[in-house]
Amino acid sequence: DMLRPMLKEWLDENLPSVVERMVEKEIARVARGD
């Protein structure tokens, strides 16, 4: 399965920024009180 190492590499590079965006959106939502 050649895709797995590439996928892991991609995740290692991209997951932190994705999580960061999700967290920021969630915090903004809670801060508005929705």
N, C-alpha and C positions, 0 to 999 in steps of 0.2 A: 504494500500500500504506500505509494509514493506521495500521496497527498498529505499524510499526517504530519510529517516534519515541516512542510511548508505551512500547513494550517497553524501548527503550534507557533512557528516563527511569526506568522501574521498576527496571531492573537497576542503574543508577547509584545508586539510593537503597537497594536491598535487598541487592545482591550482597556488599558488605563485611561486613554482619552475618551473612549466610549462610556466607561463607567463614570468618569468625571462629569461628562455632559448630562448623563441620566441623573446623577446626584444633584447637580446644580438645578436641573428642571424641577426635581422633586422638592428641593429646599424652597425654590421660588414659589411653587404651588402651595406649600404649607405656610410660607410666610404671608401669602395673600389671604390665607384662611379659607380656601375653597374646600 
